[in-house]
Structures are given as structure tokens and as C-alpha cells.
Amino acid sequence: MLNTIRVIREEKKIDDCVKREYKVYDEYEISIIGYAAVLVEENIVHIGVINVNRDYRGHGIGTAILLSILEDFSDKKIEVETFSYLVPWYEKHGFKLLSESGNIFHLVHLPSL
């Protein structure tokens, strides 16, 4: 397993927003084992996906990625739409439930003051 989790950030401009990707590589730095994509608009950040390879789940990789996102955008509102089983994980990191529609839950993390 990984001794330390190093989150790599890559960014590209798409129309009027920015797409930032977060990647964590395996111990050989060959395969991506954790990934997130966010869209950054002027005052809001949308988390599109956070995913960790099944073989590496439960080792803090997803949390390291989410904490990187929260640190990078502490001055912005961050939104995510996710499934019910992930709601407690997001809430543990300061997200609040806004609404639900079927199996999709909309959560928000407000900027630090």
C-alpha cells in the first residue's frame, strides 16, 4: 500500500469555466488509483466525480482527494450530486444536504469565512 498519498492536480480551461482533475497514482506511479474531476465557475465548484480503484478503497485516498478540493476552493461554494450511500461521507467533511431526487442527493459545502 501507499506510504503517503500524493494528490496531483491538472487544470484546463473549458469555455467559461475551468476543469481541474485530481489524480493519485499507485506506489509505482504507473496507474491512476484515485481520480476526481471538478468544474470551477466564478463562484461555485461542481464535483463531477470522485472515484477510487476498488483494490485501494478504505485507505484514505478518496478523503485525501476531497480534502485537496476543499482546501483549493475554501473560498467557494462546492456542490455535488451523489448516491445515498456517500451522503454520510460528504457530511462528515462538512457538506449539507440540500435536496434529493430519487436516488440522487444534492449536497453543498459553503465557503469558509
N, C-alpha and C positions, 0 to 999 in steps of 0.2 A: 504494500500500500504506500501511499504518498506520505513522505515525512512532513512536507509543508505544501500548502495549497497556494499556487501562484495563479492569479486570475489575469489573463491577457486581454487588453481592450483594443478593439479596432473600430474605426469610425469612418462613415462615408455619408456624403450629402445626397439626399434624395428629394428632389423638388424643393419644397419649402420646409423640410424637416431633416433631421439627421438620424441615421440608423447607427446604433452602437451595438457591437457584438462583444460578448464576454465569453472567453474560452479558457478551459482548464484542460491541460494535456496530461497523459499518463506519465508514469515515472521515467519513461524513455523519451518523452517529449515527441512522440510519433502520432499517437491517436488522440483525438478530442474525446474526453470522457465527461465533460460538463460544458453546457452551452446555454447562452441566453441572448435574446435579441430584444432591444428596446427602440422605440421611435420617440425622438425628442422633438417636441414642438416648443413654441416660445415659452409657455407657462406650464406645460404638462408633459409628463413622460408616460408612455404606454408600454408596459411589459408585454411583449408578444408571446414569449416562451422562456421557460427555464427548464432544462432537461439534463438529467444525469444518467449516464450509462448504467444499466441495471446492475452490473458487476461492481459498481463503485458507490451505489446508494448507501446511505446511512453513515457516511464518513465525513459529513460536513461540507461537501463540495457545493451543493445547491445553496446552502446557507452562506458560504463564502462568496458565491456569486451575488446572491441577494444583498448581502451587506455591502458589497462593492457598488451595486446600483444605488442603494440608499445613501452611501457616502458621496458618490459622484453627484447625486441630484438632491441633496438635503435642502436645497432652496426651491424645489419644485414639487408640485402635486404629482404623485405617482399613482397610476391606475393599473389594475389587472383584472382580467376576466378569467376565471378558473373553475375547476370542478370542486364539488363539495368536500372531498377528502383532503384537499390542500388548503381549505379555508383556515383551519386551526394553525397551520404552519405560518401562513401570512399574518394572521392575527398575533401570533407570538412575536412577530417582528414589527408590530405597531400599525398594521393595516386595520381598517374598519370596514365592516360590511355595509355596502350601500343598498344593494338590491340583489334579487335573484330572479332568474327567468328559466324555468325548467331545471335543467342540470347545471346551468351556468350561473356563477356567483360573481358579482361586480364588487371589488374592494378598492379602497383608496388609502393612501398614506399621505398625510398632509405635511407641508414643509416645516422644518424647524424654525423657531423664531429667534 
